[in-house]
Amino acid sequence: MKALAGKRKSGNTVSAVWALAERAAKGTDIGIWDVRFVKEGADWFLRIFIDKPQGIGLEDCETISRALSPLLDEEDPIEQSYCLEVCSPGINRELTRPEHFEQFAGSPVRVKLIRPLPDGRRDLAGELLGCADSQIRLRAEGEEVITIAQKDSASVRLLDDDFEEE
């Protein structure tokens, strides 16, 4: 998809696309999990992560993609060329928003840190106790409760007993 020349839009791209994605999902049982606009190499990717209680299938991705494409063409919130991808957040989904942390409190997670803790650890696994005031609380191995500033985490991902992320 390519925006038309001269139709520059102001404001936050992700916020604008999120609103369009919610419009595309209206009337379905599909929710928007996350929206990311990222550059990989020379190419830009607009990734819409969708979710629903029963899990996401290919048909769900297709439904949202078909509903969202004309809205993106009409509103034209992105100046440069990009590739639209609609996908599931996956079993080891990344938690990024307050509602993600609330929904998965009590679940096993892996937290990767930008900088190591004083004891040298950069990779923590344990039970997510919650996230309040941008502070992630985690019960790590040995019942140790650790509080980490959300800005100091590179990622927080759900862990599944069968499919642990490497």
Contacts in CASP RR format, 6 or more apart in sequence:
PFRMAT RR
TARGET T0000
AUTHOR 0000-0000-0000
METHOD contacts of the structure
MODEL  1
MKALAGKRKSGNTVSAVWALAERAAKGTDIGIWDVRFVKEGADWFLRIFI
DKPQGIGLEDCETISRALSPLLDEEDPIEQSYCLEVCSPGINRELTRPEH
FEQFAGSPVRVKLIRPLPDGRRDLAGELLGCADSQIRLRAEGEEVITIAQ
KDSASVRLLDDDFEEE
1 69 0 8 1.000
1 72 0 8 1.000
1 73 0 8 1.000
1 78 0 8 1.000
1 81 0 8 1.000
1 82 0 8 1.000
1 83 0 8 1.000
1 84 0 8 1.000
2 80 0 8 1.000
2 81 0 8 1.000
3 76 0 8 1.000
3 78 0 8 1.000
3 79 0 8 1.000
3 80 0 8 1.000
3 81 0 8 1.000
4 76 0 8 1.000
7 76 0 8 1.000
7 79 0 8 1.000
8 79 0 8 1.000
9 16 0 8 1.000
9 75 0 8 1.000
9 76 0 8 1.000
9 77 0 8 1.000
9 78 0 8 1.000
9 79 0 8 1.000
13 37 0 8 1.000
13 77 0 8 1.000
13 78 0 8 1.000
14 35 0 8 1.000
14 36 0 8 1.000
14 37 0 8 1.000
16 75 0 8 1.000
16 77 0 8 1.000
17 35 0 8 1.000
17 37 0 8 1.000
17 46 0 8 1.000
17 48 0 8 1.000
17 72 0 8 1.000
17 77 0 8 1.000
17 78 0 8 1.000
18 32 0 8 1.000
18 35 0 8 1.000
20 68 0 8 1.000
20 71 0 8 1.000
20 72 0 8 1.000
20 75 0 8 1.000
20 77 0 8 1.000
21 32 0 8 1.000
21 35 0 8 1.000
21 48 0 8 1.000
21 50 0 8 1.000
21 64 0 8 1.000
21 68 0 8 1.000
22 31 0 8 1.000
22 32 0 8 1.000
23 71 0 8 1.000
24 64 0 8 1.000
24 67 0 8 1.000
24 68 0 8 1.000
24 71 0 8 1.000
25 31 0 8 1.000
25 32 0 8 1.000
25 50 0 8 1.000
25 64 0 8 1.000
25 67 0 8 1.000
28 52 0 8 1.000
28 60 0 8 1.000
28 63 0 8 1.000
28 64 0 8 1.000
29 52 0 8 1.000
29 53 0 8 1.000
29 54 0 8 1.000
30 50 0 8 1.000
30 51 0 8 1.000
30 52 0 8 1.000
30 56 0 8 1.000
30 60 0 8 1.000
30 63 0 8 1.000
30 64 0 8 1.000
31 50 0 8 1.000
31 51 0 8 1.000
31 52 0 8 1.000
32 48 0 8 1.000
32 49 0 8 1.000
32 50 0 8 1.000
32 51 0 8 1.000
33 49 0 8 1.000
33 50 0 8 1.000
33 51 0 8 1.000
33 89 0 8 1.000
33 93 0 8 1.000
33 100 0 8 1.000
34 47 0 8 1.000
34 48 0 8 1.000
34 49 0 8 1.000
34 89 0 8 1.000
34 94 0 8 1.000
34 96 0 8 1.000
34 97 0 8 1.000
35 46 0 8 1.000
35 47 0 8 1.000
35 48 0 8 1.000
35 49 0 8 1.000
36 45 0 8 1.000
36 46 0 8 1.000
36 47 0 8 1.000
36 49 0 8 1.000
37 44 0 8 1.000
37 45 0 8 1.000
37 46 0 8 1.000
37 47 0 8 1.000
37 78 0 8 1.000
37 82 0 8 1.000
38 44 0 8 1.000
38 45 0 8 1.000
38 47 0 8 1.000
39 45 0 8 1.000
43 82 0 8 1.000
43 83 0 8 1.000
44 78 0 8 1.000
44 80 0 8 1.000
44 81 0 8 1.000
44 82 0 8 1.000
44 83 0 8 1.000
45 82 0 8 1.000
45 83 0 8 1.000
45 85 0 8 1.000
46 72 0 8 1.000
46 78 0 8 1.000
46 82 0 8 1.000
46 83 0 8 1.000
46 84 0 8 1.000
46 85 0 8 1.000
47 85 0 8 1.000
47 86 0 8 1.000
47 87 0 8 1.000
48 64 0 8 1.000
48 68 0 8 1.000
48 84 0 8 1.000
48 85 0 8 1.000
48 86 0 8 1.000
48 87 0 8 1.000
49 87 0 8 1.000
49 88 0 8 1.000
49 89 0 8 1.000
49 93 0 8 1.000
50 56 0 8 1.000
50 60 0 8 1.000
50 61 0 8 1.000
50 64 0 8 1.000
50 86 0 8 1.000
50 87 0 8 1.000
50 88 0 8 1.000
50 89 0 8 1.000
51 88 0 8 1.000
51 89 0 8 1.000
51 93 0 8 1.000
52 60 0 8 1.000
55 88 0 8 1.000
56 87 0 8 1.000
56 88 0 8 1.000
56 90 0 8 1.000
57 88 0 8 1.000
61 86 0 8 1.000
61 87 0 8 1.000
61 88 0 8 1.000
62 86 0 8 1.000
64 86 0 8 1.000
65 84 0 8 1.000
65 86 0 8 1.000
68 84 0 8 1.000
68 86 0 8 1.000
69 84 0 8 1.000
72 78 0 8 1.000
72 84 0 8 1.000
91 158 0 8 1.000
91 160 0 8 1.000
91 163 0 8 1.000
92 157 0 8 1.000
92 158 0 8 1.000
92 159 0 8 1.000
92 160 0 8 1.000
92 163 0 8 1.000
92 164 0 8 1.000
92 165 0 8 1.000
93 100 0 8 1.000
93 157 0 8 1.000
93 158 0 8 1.000
94 155 0 8 1.000
94 156 0 8 1.000
94 157 0 8 1.000
95 101 0 8 1.000
95 104 0 8 1.000
95 109 0 8 1.000
95 128 0 8 1.000
95 131 0 8 1.000
95 156 0 8 1.000
95 157 0 8 1.000
95 158 0 8 1.000
96 156 0 8 1.000
98 131 0 8 1.000
101 128 0 8 1.000
101 130 0 8 1.000
101 131 0 8 1.000
101 136 0 8 1.000
101 156 0 8 1.000
102 130 0 8 1.000
102 131 0 8 1.000
104 128 0 8 1.000
104 158 0 8 1.000
105 128 0 8 1.000
105 129 0 8 1.000
105 130 0 8 1.000
106 127 0 8 1.000
106 128 0 8 1.000
106 129 0 8 1.000
106 130 0 8 1.000
107 127 0 8 1.000
107 128 0 8 1.000
107 158 0 8 1.000
107 159 0 8 1.000
108 125 0 8 1.000
108 126 0 8 1.000
108 127 0 8 1.000
108 128 0 8 1.000
108 158 0 8 1.000
108 159 0 8 1.000
108 161 0 8 1.000
109 125 0 8 1.000
109 126 0 8 1.000
109 127 0 8 1.000
109 128 0 8 1.000
109 138 0 8 1.000
109 156 0 8 1.000
109 157 0 8 1.000
109 158 0 8 1.000
109 159 0 8 1.000
110 123 0 8 1.000
110 124 0 8 1.000
110 125 0 8 1.000
110 126 0 8 1.000
110 155 0 8 1.000
110 156 0 8 1.000
110 157 0 8 1.000
110 159 0 8 1.000
110 164 0 8 1.000
110 165 0 8 1.000
111 123 0 8 1.000
111 124 0 8 1.000
111 125 0 8 1.000
111 136 0 8 1.000
111 138 0 8 1.000
111 148 0 8 1.000
111 153 0 8 1.000
111 155 0 8 1.000
111 156 0 8 1.000
112 122 0 8 1.000
112 123 0 8 1.000
112 153 0 8 1.000
112 154 0 8 1.000
112 155 0 8 1.000
112 156 0 8 1.000
112 157 0 8 1.000
113 121 0 8 1.000
113 122 0 8 1.000
113 123 0 8 1.000
113 124 0 8 1.000
113 148 0 8 1.000
113 152 0 8 1.000
113 153 0 8 1.000
113 154 0 8 1.000
114 152 0 8 1.000
114 153 0 8 1.000
114 154 0 8 1.000
115 122 0 8 1.000
115 152 0 8 1.000
116 122 0 8 1.000
117 146 0 8 1.000
124 138 0 8 1.000
124 140 0 8 1.000
124 146 0 8 1.000
124 148 0 8 1.000
125 140 0 8 1.000
125 141 0 8 1.000
125 159 0 8 1.000
126 138 0 8 1.000
126 139 0 8 1.000
126 140 0 8 1.000
126 141 0 8 1.000
126 159 0 8 1.000
127 138 0 8 1.000
127 139 0 8 1.000
128 136 0 8 1.000
128 137 0 8 1.000
128 138 0 8 1.000
128 156 0 8 1.000
129 137 0 8 1.000
129 138 0 8 1.000
129 139 0 8 1.000
129 145 0 8 1.000
130 136 0 8 1.000
130 137 0 8 1.000
131 137 0 8 1.000
131 150 0 8 1.000
134 149 0 8 1.000
134 150 0 8 1.000
134 151 0 8 1.000
135 147 0 8 1.000
135 148 0 8 1.000
135 149 0 8 1.000
135 150 0 8 1.000
136 147 0 8 1.000
136 148 0 8 1.000
136 149 0 8 1.000
136 150 0 8 1.000
136 153 0 8 1.000
136 156 0 8 1.000
137 145 0 8 1.000
137 146 0 8 1.000
137 147 0 8 1.000
138 145 0 8 1.000
138 146 0 8 1.000
138 147 0 8 1.000
138 148 0 8 1.000
139 145 0 8 1.000
139 146 0 8 1.000
140 146 0 8 1.000
157 165 0 8 1.000
159 165 0 8 1.000
END
